[in-house]
Amino acid sequence: MVGLDMFRSLFSRELKTAKQIQQLLEEWEYNTCLGSEYSNQKDYKSAILYFEKALTQATLGLSTNKRQVVFMQYYSLASMNLAHALNQYQKLPQSEKVLSDAHFNMLSMMVDRNQPASFRYQAKAQADVLLQSLKNYLNSMGRASVADSLEEEFYRLTVNSQLN
């Protein structure tokens, strides 16, 4: 799984060619499809492996200056897929961590004034999607107060970053 330091350091690298970016998109799709197949077969251990690969590819894609919105969406989807597979495999703390990390990373991009407003707006949209997934998870675990505090923090950051 991708940590925050690795996530941030990826923004300093850039894939150079459209061919490399296309290959990364195709690899993400391939690993996502395989992960989904394994998940549908209830082979969550294998699904986790492929969803982790898809998450890594989406994270790498975010380091490009091209197709960032697509990779942002892929990152959110890969995080939610991985969290679901981990949850099904009874790896509950890891499942929550994946969703929490993804949400935090989108919040970080949302408030990053070095990014264009359109990029930050898309990061806000993905942070909101991830927040809803994380809230559903936390509520199902009987942790509604934590879910509520995350929603309050998201609202506060949204207001302070003037993206609302």
KALIN-V869182 format. One record per helix or strand of 2 or more residues. SS is the DSSP state (helix for helix, strand for strand). FROM is the first residue (numbers start at 1). TO is the last residue. If there is no record, write none. Layout:
SS:FROM:TO
SS:FROM:TO
//
This chain:
helix:4:12
helix:18:40
helix:44:62
helix:68:88
helix:92:110
helix:117:140
helix:144:160
//
